[in-house]
Amino acid sequence: MAYSPCPNDTFVFDAWAHGRVPGAPALDVTFADIDITNGMAERGEFDVLKVSYAVLPWVLDEYALLPCGGALGRGCGPLVLTREPGVDLTGKRVAVPSERSTAYLLFRLWAAEVVPGGVGEIVVMPFHDIMPAVRDGKADAGLVIHEARFTYQDYGLHSLADMGEHWENTTGLPIPLGAIIAKRSLGAERLRELADAARTSVRMAWDDPLVSRPYVLEHAQEMDPAVADQHIGLYVNEFTADLGESGYAAVRGLLTRAAAEGLVPPLGGGVLEFV
């Protein structure tokens, strides 16, 4: 399995990764940022992966979406940051963490409405390089995710727009960010076992949050523990335990809108359904 070293993933999978989920298949974990795991999924390199919901249209022939373990929520969307407030992004250079990320889809859907002249060059860079690039004038704006919501002011930057707020205001749905997928070739029984293990792992983390803390902080890349706690509080919620009706509606809504804008291939019928 491959997932990111971000606090929400290490919090969710701590119990499973350390063999504390009764009857769960053993995990061999590889850590990689989400843009890397998206590519891994497209190449079919792992049995189970945490990926962006945005990459699903390219991988659902080979992988099934698990109904738990991922990240959806409210008030947790990506931000567009600039050096000065109120910047017009028409023709501007924008740094993004990936062009196959949920953040990027939300940004393009927002820009289609708010920047009628169209943004300029899109530059892909690791998400931890984006805020310094905007601060130093290497990009006019940056699309940021994760803990950058809590730290961007340390770089002297301003939030031009909240992609999640725009999504929620226009759809009323939660924001679909990261998905857990597993190879369909594992078979229906094993897929159900994996989903049960993910669901149990997150519930065990909630039952005793201190148990996962060493694992979270070990991989949090020198993140302040208070920021790690904020990160977990924002991205691990009821949708992590079960997507539910509104979770699935959010995923379908995002990918249907993105397909209508030509940003992703259209979804086939029934491909989001779990076994």
C-alpha positions in Angstrom: 0.0 0.0 0.0 1.1 3.5 -0.7 -0.1 6.7 1.0 1.3 10.1 1.9 3.2 11.0 5.1 0.6 13.6 5.9 -0.9 13.5 9.4 -4.4 12.5 8.2 -3.1 9.4 6.4 -0.7 8.3 9.2 -3.4 8.8 11.8 -6.0 6.8 9.8 -3.7 3.9 9.0 -1.6 3.7 12.1 -3.5 0.8 13.7 -3.6 -1.2 10.5 0.0 -0.5 9.5 1.1 -1.7 12.9 -0.9 -4.9 13.0 -3.4 -3.8 15.6 -6.6 -4.3 13.4 -7.8 -7.9 14.2 -7.9 -10.1 11.1 -6.7 -7.4 8.7 -4.4 -8.2 5.9 -0.8 -7.2 6.7 0.4 -4.0 5.1 3.7 -3.2 3.4 3.6 0.6 3.4 5.4 2.9 1.0 5.2 6.7 1.6 4.8 9.1 -1.3 3.2 12.4 -1.9 -0.2 12.4 -3.6 1.1 13.4 -7.1 3.4 10.4 -7.0 0.7 8.0 -5.8 -1.5 9.2 -8.7 1.1 8.2 -11.1 1.6 4.9 -9.3 -2.1 4.2 -9.8 -2.0 5.0 -13.5 0.8 2.5 -13.8 -0.9 -0.1 -11.6 2.1 -0.4 -9.3 0.4 -1.0 -5.9 -2.5 -3.1 -4.6 -3.9 -0.3 -2.5 -3.3 3.4 -2.9 -4.3 6.8 -1.5 -4.9 9.0 -4.6 -6.7 12.2 -5.7 -10.3 11.8 -6.6 -9.4 13.6 -9.7 -7.4 10.7 -11.0 -10.2 8.2 -10.7 -11.4 8.5 -14.4 -8.1 7.2 -15.5 -7.8 4.2 -13.1 -11.2 2.8 -12.3 -10.9 0.1 -14.9 -8.2 -1.5 -12.8 -9.0 -0.2 -9.3 -12.1 0.0 -7.2 -13.0 2.9 -5.0 -13.1 1.9 -1.3 -16.0 3.5 0.6 -13.8 4.6 3.5 -10.3 5.7 4.5 -10.2 8.8 2.3 -10.6 12.5 2.8 -13.7 14.5 2.1 -15.0 17.3 4.2 -16.2 20.9 4.7 -14.2 24.0 5.2 -11.0 22.1 4.1 -10.6 23.1 0.4 -7.5 24.3 -1.4 -6.6 28.0 -1.3 -5.3 30.3 -4.1 -2.6 32.5 -2.5 -1.0 35.7 -3.8 1.5 38.2 -2.5 -1.0 41.0 -2.6 -4.8 40.8 -1.9 -7.3 41.0 -4.7 -5.0 40.1 -7.7 -6.6 39.6 -11.1 -5.3 36.2 -12.3 -6.0 36.8 -16.0 -2.9 35.7 -17.9 -1.0 35.1 -14.6 1.5 32.3 -13.8 0.0 29.9 -11.3 1.9 27.2 -9.4 -0.1 24.0 -8.7 0.8 20.7 -6.9 -0.5 18.6 -9.8 -2.7 18.8 -12.9 -4.3 15.5 -11.8 -5.4 16.5 -8.4 -8.8 17.4 -6.9 -7.3 20.8 -6.0 -6.6 21.5 -9.7 -10.0 20.4 -10.8 -11.6 22.7 -8.2 -9.3 25.5 -9.3 -10.2 25.1 -13.0 -13.9 25.0 -12.2 -13.6 28.2 -10.1 -11.4 30.0 -12.7 -13.9 29.2 -15.4 -16.4 31.3 -13.5 -14.2 34.0 -11.9 -11.4 34.5 -14.4 -13.3 34.8 -17.7 -10.1 35.9 -19.5 -8.4 32.7 -18.4 -5.3 32.2 -16.3 -1.9 32.1 -17.9 0.8 29.5 -17.5 0.3 26.6 -15.1 3.5 25.4 -13.4 3.5 22.1 -11.5 5.8 21.9 -8.5 5.9 20.0 -5.1 3.4 21.5 -2.8 6.0 22.5 -0.2 7.7 24.7 -2.8 4.6 26.6 -3.8 4.4 29.2 -1.0 8.1 30.1 -1.3 7.7 30.5 -5.1 4.8 32.9 -4.7 6.6 34.8 -1.9 9.7 35.1 -4.1 7.9 36.2 -7.2 8.5 33.0 -9.2 4.8 32.6 -9.5 2.0 35.1 -9.5 -0.3 32.8 -7.5 -0.2 29.4 -5.9 -2.7 26.7 -5.3 -2.0 25.1 -1.9 -3.4 22.2 0.0 -3.0 20.4 3.4 -1.4 22.3 6.3 -0.7 25.3 4.1 -4.1 26.5 5.1 -2.7 27.1 8.6 0.8 28.5 7.6 0.5 30.7 4.6 0.5 33.9 6.6 4.0 33.0 7.8 5.1 33.6 4.2 3.4 37.0 4.1 0.8 35.7 1.6 -2.9 36.4 1.2 -5.8 34.1 0.4 -7.3 35.2 -2.8 -10.0 32.5 -2.9 -11.0 29.3 -1.1 -11.8 26.6 -3.7 -13.7 24.5 -1.1 -15.9 27.4 -0.1 -16.7 28.0 -3.8 -17.5 24.3 -4.3 -19.7 24.1 -1.2 -21.5 27.4 -2.0 -22.3 26.2 -5.5 -23.1 22.5 -4.8 -24.0 22.2 -1.1 -21.8 19.1 -1.1 -18.6 18.2 0.8 -15.3 18.6 -0.9 -13.8 15.3 -2.3 -10.1 15.3 -1.9 -8.3 12.0 -1.4 -9.6 8.5 -2.2 -8.5 5.0 -1.2 -8.5 2.5 -4.1 -7.6 -1.2 -4.4 -7.1 -3.5 -7.4 -10.2 -5.1 -8.6 -8.2 -8.2 -9.4 -7.9 -8.9 -5.7 -11.5 -10.1 -5.8 -14.7 -9.0 -4.0 -14.0 -10.8 -0.8 -10.5 -9.2 -0.3 -11.8 -5.8 -1.3 -14.4 -6.0 1.5 -11.7 -7.1 3.9 -9.6 -4.1 3.0 -12.5 -1.7 3.4 -13.3 -3.2 6.8 -9.7 -2.9 7.9 -9.6 0.8 6.8 -12.8 1.5 8.6 -11.7 -0.3 11.8 -8.3 1.5 11.7 -9.8 5.0 11.7 -12.3 4.1 14.5 -9.4 2.8 16.6 -7.5 6.0 15.9 -10.5 8.0 17.2 -10.9 5.8 20.2 -7.4 6.5 21.4 -5.7 9.3 19.4 -2.5 9.3 21.5 -1.6 5.8 20.3 -1.0 7.1 16.7 0.9 10.2 17.8 4.4 8.9 17.5 3.7 7.6 13.9 2.1 10.8 12.9 4.9 13.0 14.2 7.6 10.7 12.8 6.4 11.3 9.3 5.0 14.9 9.6 8.2 16.5 8.1 9.0 18.7 11.1 5.5 20.0 11.3 4.4 21.7 14.5 2.4 19.2 16.6 -0.4 21.7 16.9 -0.6 22.1 13.1 -0.6 18.3 12.8 -3.6 18.1 15.2 -5.4 20.8 13.1 -4.7 18.8 10.0 -6.2 15.6 11.4 -9.2 17.5 12.8 -9.9 18.9 9.4 -9.4 15.9 7.1 -10.4 13.0 9.2 -14.2 13.0 9.8 -17.4 11.0 9.3 -16.6 10.6 5.5 -13.4 8.9 6.4 -15.3 6.1 8.1 -18.0 5.9 5.3 -18.5 8.0 2.2 -22.3 7.8 2.5 -24.8 9.2 0.1 -23.5 12.8 0.2 -19.9 11.6 -0.2 -20.7 9.6 -3.3 -22.8 12.5 -4.6 -19.8 14.8 -4.1 -17.5 12.5 -6.0 -19.9 12.1 -8.9 -20.6 15.8 -9.0 -16.9 16.8 -9.1 -16.0 14.3 -11.9 -19.2 15.0 -13.9 -18.5 18.8 -13.8 -14.9 18.3 -14.7 -15.7 16.0 -17.6 -18.2 18.6 -18.9 -15.3 21.1 -18.9 -13.0 18.6 -20.7 -10.7 18.3 -17.7 -11.2 14.5 -17.2 -12.6 11.6 -19.3 -16.3 10.9 -18.5 -17.0 8.2 -16.0 -18.5 4.9 -17.1 -21.8 3.7 -15.6 -21.5 2.1 -12.2 -17.7 2.4 -11.8 -17.9 4.1 -8.4 -20.1 1.3 -6.9 -18.4 -0.8 -4.3 -18.7 -4.6 -4.3 
